[in-house]
Amino acid sequence: MSENNNNTPATGGEENQENNQNNQNNQNNQNSGSENKNNEAANNLEFGKEIRDMIPSAGTLELNAEQKEALYAPVLDSDVYIKPDGLIYLSWIKYSGRLTKAFTGTGWTMLPQGMPKGHNNMIIWGFHLVIKGIYCGFAIGEQQYFANGRMTYGEACEGAKSNALMRLCKALGIGLELWDKDFIEKWLTKYAVKNWVEADRKYKWALKPNAFGTQVPTANTQVTPPVTTPPVTPPVTNPVTATTTVTKTTTTPVKETAKSKKGAKLPENKEFLTNKTEVPIEKITEEEITGQPAQSGRYAELHTLISGSTTIGKLKMNYETVKTAHSKNEITEEEKEMLRKLSNQLFVKLSSEGK
């Protein structure tokens, strides 16, 4: 009896301990399985099935001679921009232009990795590059954004997308000169200068005056369109007669002559894209282009982009590109204002034409 009584608790304790261990193992297995499922769900969310299906095609893109030339042609010195900190770069339109030329416009695309995310005053947005249905890379774009700043949230997202495009093109080998030490040093020596800016108490880089034969906009350079002095008709003097001398001077009014040849000056719709009601104009007699573009550079690209707008919808979309370029210091405040006036005038014209 005493042995049985003594042995029973011991046997029961061993069984209980074994059961507890089995329960703990089962719980661990369940937790592990649940964690794996959560991880799998997270991976599916971040890296969807459509992208996973394209992974086997990575590295299989073949290029012909024309495509290689379009993508890897040497970077023109005049296409390079410089930031005040001395960083040189190409605008997104140069990268986009090379891809479009090589793959006939719609042969490439950037697929977003979900929606953009905010972190520490930065907009972060990932993109996959797909060319002719072939997976060609992934990159994360960044853009600084402050809710109360001059840049809208949409503009910040566009900036992040442009940054991602630059990184994707770098991975493809496009414009690698901009990361080559020798190229950077030679370009800075030839075209740029570093000056002490007393207001900021630091050195800043900028283009040398007339660096490329014409002033090209940078973050530090103000570009003023050339001013042309209109010709003035010289005085006309009649011959002297025996009785009197008659002198007649005629000066052609420059503004009146311009109007008589071109028609009335196109009015500017100052309410355009200012979050106010758009002002309707009943009759337009002439399109007047405001501001003369530089021979090269970002301002010239944007001037061409705005001038080519054929509908109000396209004009508004193109003007968003202008605002994004200004927020990234690719054009100056003065240049943005000239492009805004041009957009105003084109809006008036397109409105009158019902476009």
C-alpha positions as CSV (number, residue, x, y, z in Angstrom):
1,M,0.0,0.0,0.0
2,S,2.7,2.4,1.0
3,E,4.7,1.6,-2.2
4,N,1.6,2.0,-4.4
5,N,0.8,5.3,-2.7
6,N,4.4,6.5,-3.1
7,N,4.7,5.4,-6.7
8,T,1.3,6.7,-8.0
9,P,2.1,10.4,-7.6
10,A,5.5,10.0,-9.2
11,T,4.0,8.2,-12.2
12,G,1.3,10.8,-12.5
13,G,3.8,13.7,-12.4
14,E,5.9,12.2,-15.2
15,E,2.8,11.8,-17.3
16,N,1.7,15.4,-16.6
17,Q,5.1,16.7,-17.5
18,E,5.2,14.8,-20.7
19,N,1.7,16.0,-21.6
20,N,2.7,19.6,-20.9
21,Q,5.7,19.2,-23.1
22,N,3.6,17.9,-25.9
23,N,1.1,20.7,-25.5
24,Q,4.0,23.3,-25.6
25,N,5.4,21.7,-28.8
26,N,2.0,21.7,-30.4
27,Q,1.6,25.4,-29.4
28,N,5.0,26.2,-30.8
29,N,4.2,24.4,-34.1
30,Q,0.9,26.3,-34.3
31,N,2.6,29.6,-33.7
32,S,5.3,28.8,-36.2
33,G,2.7,27.9,-38.8
34,S,0.8,31.1,-38.1
35,E,3.9,33.2,-38.4
36,N,4.8,31.5,-41.7
37,K,1.4,32.2,-43.0
38,N,1.6,35.9,-41.9
39,N,5.0,36.2,-43.6
40,E,3.8,34.6,-46.7
41,A,0.8,36.9,-46.8
42,A,3.1,39.9,-46.3
43,N,5.4,38.7,-49.0
44,N,2.4,38.3,-51.4
45,L,1.3,41.8,-50.5
46,E,4.7,43.3,-51.2
47,F,5.7,41.1,-54.1
48,G,2.6,40.1,-56.0
49,K,2.0,37.1,-58.1
50,E,2.2,39.1,-61.4
51,I,5.7,40.2,-60.5
52,R,6.8,36.8,-59.3
53,D,5.6,35.3,-62.6
54,M,7.9,37.7,-64.5
55,I,11.0,37.0,-62.4
56,P,12.2,34.1,-64.7
57,S,12.4,36.6,-67.6
58,A,14.9,38.8,-65.8
59,G,18.2,39.2,-67.6
60,T,16.8,37.9,-70.9
61,L,16.2,41.2,-72.7
62,E,18.1,41.3,-76.0
63,L,18.9,44.6,-77.8
64,N,19.6,45.4,-81.4
65,A,22.2,47.9,-82.5
66,E,19.7,50.8,-82.8
67,Q,18.4,50.2,-79.3
68,K,21.9,50.0,-77.8
69,E,22.8,53.3,-79.5
70,A,19.6,54.9,-78.1
71,L,20.2,53.7,-74.5
72,Y,24.0,54.0,-74.2
73,A,24.9,57.0,-76.4
74,P,27.4,59.3,-74.5
75,V,25.9,61.9,-72.3
76,L,26.0,65.4,-73.8
77,D,27.8,67.9,-71.5
78,S,25.0,70.4,-72.1
79,D,22.3,67.9,-70.8
80,V,23.9,67.7,-67.4
81,Y,22.6,69.7,-64.5
82,I,24.3,70.7,-61.2
83,K,22.9,71.2,-57.7
84,P,24.3,73.7,-55.3
85,D,26.1,70.9,-53.4
86,G,28.0,70.0,-56.6
87,L,26.0,66.9,-57.5
88,I,25.6,66.5,-61.2
89,Y,22.6,64.7,-62.7
90,L,20.3,64.2,-65.7
91,S,16.7,65.2,-65.7
92,W,14.1,62.4,-65.7
93,I,13.0,63.4,-69.2
94,K,16.5,62.4,-70.6
95,Y,16.2,58.9,-69.1
96,S,12.6,58.6,-70.2
97,G,13.5,59.8,-73.7
98,R,16.2,57.1,-74.2
99,L,13.8,54.3,-73.1
100,T,11.1,55.7,-75.4
101,K,13.4,56.0,-78.4
102,A,14.8,52.5,-77.9
103,F,11.4,50.8,-77.3
104,T,9.0,52.8,-79.5
105,G,7.2,54.7,-76.8
106,T,4.9,52.1,-75.2
107,G,7.4,49.2,-75.1
108,W,8.4,50.0,-71.5
109,T,6.6,50.8,-68.3
110,M,7.1,51.3,-64.6
111,L,4.8,49.3,-62.4
112,P,4.3,50.7,-58.9
113,Q,4.9,48.6,-55.8
114,G,1.7,49.5,-54.1
115,M,0.9,53.0,-53.1
116,P,3.6,55.6,-52.0
117,K,4.5,55.7,-48.3
118,G,5.6,58.5,-46.0
119,H,8.5,58.2,-43.6
120,N,10.4,61.0,-41.8
121,N,9.2,63.8,-44.2
122,M,10.1,61.6,-47.2
123,I,7.8,60.0,-49.8
124,I,9.0,56.5,-50.6
125,W,7.7,54.6,-53.6
126,G,9.0,51.5,-55.3
127,F,8.7,50.7,-59.0
128,H,9.4,47.6,-61.2
129,L,10.7,48.3,-64.7
130,V,9.2,46.0,-67.4
131,I,10.4,46.2,-71.0
132,K,8.6,44.3,-73.8
133,G,7.1,42.1,-71.1
134,I,10.5,41.3,-69.6
135,Y,11.3,42.1,-66.0
136,C,14.2,44.5,-65.9
137,G,14.6,45.6,-62.3
138,F,13.2,47.2,-59.1
139,A,14.2,50.5,-57.5
140,I,12.8,52.7,-54.7
141,G,12.4,56.4,-55.3
142,E,12.5,59.1,-52.7
143,Q,11.3,62.7,-52.5
144,Q,11.4,65.1,-49.5
145,Y,8.0,66.4,-48.6
146,F,6.6,68.8,-46.0
147,A,2.8,69.0,-45.6
148,N,2.9,72.8,-45.4
149,G,5.5,73.4,-48.0
150,R,5.2,74.6,-51.5
151,M,5.1,71.1,-53.0
152,T,1.8,69.2,-53.1
153,Y,1.6,65.6,-52.1
154,G,1.0,64.6,-55.7
155,E,4.1,66.5,-56.9
156,A,6.1,64.7,-54.2
157,C,4.9,61.4,-55.4
158,E,5.9,62.3,-59.0
159,G,9.4,63.3,-57.6
160,A,9.7,59.9,-56.0
161,K,8.7,58.2,-59.3
162,S,11.3,60.3,-61.2
163,N,14.0,59.3,-58.7
164,A,13.1,55.6,-59.1
165,L,13.4,56.0,-62.9
166,M,16.9,57.4,-62.5
167,R,17.9,54.5,-60.3
168,L,16.4,51.9,-62.7
169,C,18.2,53.4,-65.6
170,K,21.5,53.4,-63.7
171,A,21.0,49.7,-63.1
172,L,20.6,49.2,-66.8
173,G,23.8,51.1,-67.5
174,I,22.3,54.3,-68.8
175,G,24.2,57.5,-68.1
176,L,26.9,55.9,-66.0
177,E,29.3,58.8,-66.8
178,L,27.6,60.7,-64.0
179,W,29.0,58.2,-61.5
180,D,32.5,58.2,-63.1
181,K,35.0,60.2,-61.0
182,D,37.1,61.3,-64.1
183,F,33.9,62.5,-65.9
184,I,32.7,64.4,-62.9
185,E,36.0,66.2,-62.2
186,K,36.4,67.2,-65.9
187,W,32.8,68.4,-66.2
188,L,33.0,70.5,-63.0
189,T,36.4,72.0,-64.0
190,K,35.1,72.9,-67.5
191,Y,31.6,74.1,-66.8
192,A,31.1,74.8,-63.1
193,V,32.4,77.1,-60.4
194,K,32.1,77.1,-56.6
195,N,31.4,80.4,-54.9
196,W,31.1,81.5,-51.3
197,V,27.5,82.6,-50.6
198,E,27.6,85.0,-47.7
199,A,23.8,84.8,-47.0
200,D,24.1,81.0,-46.5
201,R,27.6,81.1,-45.0
202,K,28.8,78.3,-47.3
203,Y,30.1,77.5,-50.7
204,K,27.7,76.7,-53.5
205,W,28.2,75.3,-57.0
206,A,26.7,76.8,-60.1
207,L,27.4,76.9,-63.9
208,K,30.0,79.2,-65.2
209,P,28.6,82.2,-67.1
210,N,27.6,81.2,-70.7
211,A,28.9,77.7,-69.9
212,F,27.5,76.1,-73.1
213,G,27.3,79.1,-75.3
214,T,24.0,80.0,-73.8
215,Q,22.7,80.3,-70.3
216,V,21.3,76.9,-69.0
217,P,19.1,76.9,-65.9
218,T,20.4,75.3,-62.7
219,A,19.2,75.5,-59.1
220,N,21.4,78.6,-58.7
221,T,21.2,80.3,-62.1
222,Q,18.6,82.9,-63.1
223,V,17.9,82.9,-66.8
224,T,16.7,86.1,-68.4
225,P,15.4,86.1,-71.9
226,P,17.5,88.3,-74.3
227,V,16.1,91.8,-74.8
228,T,15.9,92.9,-78.4
229,T,15.8,96.7,-79.0
230,P,13.1,97.3,-81.7
231,P,14.3,99.3,-84.8
232,V,13.2,102.9,-85.0
233,T,12.5,104.6,-88.3
234,P,15.1,107.5,-88.7
235,P,13.9,111.1,-89.2
236,V,13.0,112.0,-92.7
237,T,14.0,115.5,-93.8
238,N,12.4,117.2,-96.8
239,P,14.7,119.3,-99.2
240,V,15.1,123.0,-98.3
241,T,13.1,125.3,-100.6
242,A,13.9,129.0,-101.3
243,T,11.2,130.2,-99.0
244,T,11.1,127.8,-96.1
245,T,12.7,124.7,-94.5
246,V,10.3,121.9,-93.6
247,T,11.6,119.0,-91.5
248,K,9.3,116.1,-90.9
249,T,10.2,113.3,-88.5
250,T,8.2,110.1,-88.3
251,T,8.8,107.3,-85.8
252,T,7.0,104.0,-86.3
253,P,5.3,102.9,-83.0
254,V,6.7,99.5,-82.4
255,K,3.8,98.2,-80.4
256,E,1.2,99.4,-82.9
257,T,3.2,97.9,-85.8
258,A,3.3,94.5,-84.0
259,K,-0.4,94.6,-83.4
260,S,-1.3,95.6,-86.9
261,K,0.7,92.6,-88.3
262,K,-0.3,90.0,-85.7
263,G,-3.6,91.1,-84.4
264,A,-4.7,92.0,-80.9
265,K,-2.5,90.8,-78.0
266,L,-3.7,87.6,-76.5
267,P,-5.0,88.3,-73.0
268,E,-3.6,86.3,-70.1
269,N,-6.0,84.3,-68.0
270,K,-4.5,85.0,-64.6
271,E,-6.9,82.6,-62.8
272,F,-5.5,79.6,-64.6
273,L,-4.3,76.8,-62.2
274,T,-4.5,79.1,-59.2
275,N,-7.4,77.2,-57.5
276,K,-9.8,79.9,-58.5
277,T,-12.6,80.0,-61.1
278,E,-11.3,79.9,-64.6
279,V,-12.1,83.1,-66.5
280,P,-14.0,82.5,-69.8
281,I,-12.8,84.4,-72.9
282,E,-15.2,84.7,-75.8
283,K,-12.9,85.6,-78.6
284,I,-9.2,85.0,-79.3
285,T,-7.4,86.6,-82.2
286,E,-3.8,85.5,-81.7
287,E,-1.5,83.2,-79.7
288,E,1.5,85.0,-78.1
289,I,4.3,83.0,-76.7
290,T,5.7,84.4,-73.4
291,G,9.4,84.0,-72.7
292,Q,12.1,82.7,-75.0
293,P,13.5,79.2,-74.2
294,A,17.2,78.6,-73.8
295,Q,18.9,76.6,-76.6
296,S,19.2,73.6,-74.2
297,G,18.3,72.6,-70.7
298,R,15.3,71.9,-68.6
299,Y,13.5,75.2,-69.3
300,A,13.7,74.6,-73.0
301,E,12.3,71.1,-72.6
302,L,9.4,72.4,-70.5
303,H,8.7,75.3,-72.9
304,T,8.4,72.8,-75.7
305,L,6.2,70.5,-73.6
306,I,3.8,73.4,-72.7
307,S,3.7,74.8,-76.3
308,G,2.8,71.4,-77.7
309,S,-0.4,71.1,-75.6
310,T,-3.3,70.6,-77.8
311,T,-6.1,70.3,-75.3
312,I,-6.9,71.9,-71.9
313,G,-6.5,68.4,-70.3
314,K,-3.0,67.9,-71.7
315,L,-2.1,71.5,-70.8
316,K,-3.0,71.0,-67.2
317,M,-1.1,67.7,-67.0
318,N,2.0,69.3,-68.6
319,Y,1.8,72.2,-66.2
320,E,2.0,69.8,-63.3
321,T,5.3,68.7,-64.8
322,V,6.4,72.3,-64.6
323,K,5.5,72.6,-60.9
324,T,7.3,69.4,-60.2
325,A,10.5,70.6,-62.0
326,H,10.3,73.9,-60.0
327,S,9.9,72.0,-56.7
328,K,13.1,70.0,-57.5
329,N,15.0,73.2,-58.3
330,E,15.3,72.2,-62.0
331,I,14.0,75.6,-63.0
332,T,14.1,79.0,-61.4
333,E,11.2,80.9,-60.0
334,E,11.5,83.4,-62.9
335,E,11.3,80.5,-65.4
336,K,8.3,79.0,-63.7
337,E,6.5,82.3,-63.9
338,M,7.2,82.6,-67.7
339,L,5.9,79.1,-68.2
340,R,2.9,79.9,-66.1
341,K,2.1,82.9,-68.3
342,L,2.5,80.8,-71.4
343,S,0.1,78.2,-69.9
344,N,-2.4,80.9,-69.1
345,Q,-2.3,82.2,-72.7
346,L,-2.6,78.8,-74.2
347,F,-5.5,78.0,-71.9
348,V,-7.3,81.1,-73.2
349,K,-6.7,80.0,-76.8
350,L,-7.8,76.4,-76.2
351,S,-10.9,77.5,-74.3
352,S,-11.9,79.7,-77.2
353,E,-11.5,76.8,-79.6
354,G,-13.5,74.4,-77.4
355,K,-10.6,72.1,-76.8
